[in-house]
Amino acid sequence: MMVCRAVMSSPLGRISVRIASVAAFAIAITGCVSTDKEGGDQARDFWSFFETGELGGKGGPDSPYDLRNAESVPNLLGNNSNGGVFPKITSVPPPVAVNWYTEFGDQIMVREAADPITGEVMTYVSKPFRLPLGRAQKVLDLMKYYGEFTLSVLKDSVDEAPTVPPAEGEVEAWVLAGWDMENYGDLRKWPPVSIAPTPIGDRLLITCQADLMYEVEDFINLFMADVPQIEIEAKIIEVNETDELYVGISPNGSNPIFGFPDNAFVDSLDYSFPSAATASEALLTVSGIHDGLSFNAVLEAVAALENVSVDSRPKIAVREGGVAMIEATEEVPYYGFSGLSGSSSNFNATLSFKEVGIKLYVSPRIVGSKTISLFVEVESSTESGSLVTFVTDSGGTLSTPKITKQIAKTTVYLEPGQAVIIGGLTTEKTVETQRKIPILGDIPFLGRLFRADGTRKVRSHTLFYISPRILQGIDRSYKL
């Protein structure tokens, strides 16, 4: 049984019985007007929603269908002519909490304080920026002239520290020159000695409202964070050619090389000038007897040719203006002699080591947007002989090596894809040795039986091929 009142009062005006009945019938069809078990009238609650913007009692309509179609209810009630407006349902999203540590890193300090001008409670962030030594003041000078914010610079004196936080649009800066320090010393000795504090970097402490910290970070990163990196690819080609020829003579067993007849003034003549050949290499045994004169010797001859080619391709990345260094060296023993005199054969020898090999130093600079200015220094050194040789009492030899060094320096400007080639570092060394019996070794043709000859030629060729490339984007995390 449906019940409708004759007259209903609402902000929309008075509605006649006939119109109200039709409206009540239409609402009853949709299931919005009924009497619940507790006697609550849902129609009354529905009208209360449109009058006050709130639902009525517990029996009020809670169907999403009724709420979504609230604007179509006036047409159902026949109230589409007097211009009545029902309140619209608007949703206000809850405030989203911002994690400032995710936005600006974990090395920050966050606090709440009242803005000195507006009095509104704002969030303030203090962040120390790490900068190279001597750069903090320069960045601060750029912020003074080009930063779109009011800059307040603090001094080292504690008495000048501000008592109120920065206002909106204001940045508080403090230069901590030489703040990052390390204690360096010789750790190979225990206890470590020569420990000295060494400044290695500056800090720039920035304090401002959280929203303004985005602009400060962008400004500092513009000048400091995006430092160009250059990849240096070097191809070092070394070619070493060694040509050796040794001819020597040595006795055959226990027999002397020359044996003279009995009753002769000279009984025998024996000597040994072996070559670099071993017992399994080029050997010629010669023996003979003529008129009581015997000849029994081993002729040694060996020729060797050695060709060594080394192709190394190191890669290294360096920041703009830095120095990339590539070294391929070995240490050779070097004797220093002292205590020599004309009246004594004694001397003192001190052993040290010197580096011999190839050293490459490259310092790149970016000119414009793509051109690279490359300062290159190449050093090539090799052992080319002996300066002084001494024979000890026990028969050993001590010699001081002769080290030959070649250096090339140049500055070139390269476009993308271009390379610089440094060549002409060629070294040729010829060593001739001869050991002989005086006078007999100088006899034409037959003198070869009384001497040993050796020739050693060494040629060294070094070629440098250097190609720089500016690293961009994902290249910076690429494993070389």
C-alpha positions, 0 to 999 in steps of 0.5 A: 500500500503506497501513501502520498501526502496532499501537500509537501513543502520544500525549497522548490516550492509547493507541489499539488496533489496530482503532481506529487502523486505522479512523482510518488508513483514514479519513485515507487517504481524505481524502488526509492519510496517504501516503508522499511521495517522500522517505519522510516520513510526513505522518501523523507530521507531522500528529500532531506538529502536534497535540502541539506546535502546530507542523508537522513536516518539509518534508513536513508538511500545508500544506492550508488544508482540514486546518488549518481542520478541526483540531477535527474530527480527534478524531472521525475518530480515535475520540477523542471520549470522553476529553475531549482538547483540541487547541490552537486556531489564533488569529491575532494582528494586527500592531500598526498604526503611527499617523501622529501628524502626520495626527492632530494636524497638521504643527506638532508634535514627536514623541519617544519617552521612558520613562514616569517612573512605569511605565518603559514607553517611550511616545510624547510629542507637543508641539504649539503652539496658536495663540490670540488675544492675551491668551487663552492664560492664560485657556485655561490657567486653564480647564484647571486647574479643568475639565480631566480631567488633571494640569496642570504649568505651566512658567514662562519661566525656563529653570532651572525646565524639567523634566528628566523627561517628563510621566507618564501622565495629566499635561499639561505647559503653557507660556504664550507670551504675545505670541509671534506678532509682526509688524513693521508700518509704512508700506510706501508709503514707501521705505525703510519708516518707523515699523516697530514690532514688534506682538504679534498672538497667543499660543501655548500649548505643550502636551506630553503622551503621544500618547493624551492629546493627543486630550482636550487638543485637544477641551478647547481646541476647545470654547472656542476653535475653534468661534467662531460666525460671523454673516452680515450681509445688508444691503439699501440702497435709495437714491432721489435725485430732482432737479427743475430749472427754468432760465430765461435770456436771452442776445443773438442773435449779434453784435446787442445785446439792446436797440438804441436810436435814433440820437442817443439818450443810450443807444446799446445795452443788452446782457447775457447770463444763459444758463440750463443749456440748450444750443444744441439745447434749448429756445430762443426767438429774439425780435426786433423794432423799434419807433420805432427801438428794436430788441429781439433776444434768445434766451430759454432755458428748460429743465426737467429731472426726474431720478429715480435709484434705487440698490438694493445688497445687500452680504453680509458674514460676521463673527465674534461680537463683531467689527465688519462695515463696509460703505461706499459713498462718494465723495470731494468736493473741499473748499477751506480758505481762509486769509489773508483780510483786509479790506484785501486781496483776496488769499487762500490756498486749500488743496485736500483731499477729504472722504468723502460717502456711506453707512457701515454698521457692525454688531456682532453677539452671540449671546444664548442659542442663537439670539437675536442682539443686533445693534448697528447704526450708520449714517452718511449724508452728502451735499453740500447746498450751498456755504458760501463762494465766491470768484472768482479773477483769471482768472474761476474760482470756488472754493467750500467745499461744505456737507456734511450728515451723518445718524447713526443708532445702535440695538441690537436683539434678533432671532430667526431670520428677523427683520430690522431696518429703518432709515428716515427718512434723508431729505434735501431740498435746494432751491437757487434762483438769480437773476441780474438787472439791478438795478431793471430785473429787479424790474419786474413781468412785464417784469422777466423780460426782464432776469433769469435764474431757476433752481431746483434741488430734490434729494430723497434717501431712504435705507433700510436693511434688515439681516438677520443669520443664524448660519452653521452647518455647511457654510455657513461654506465657502459663497461669498458 
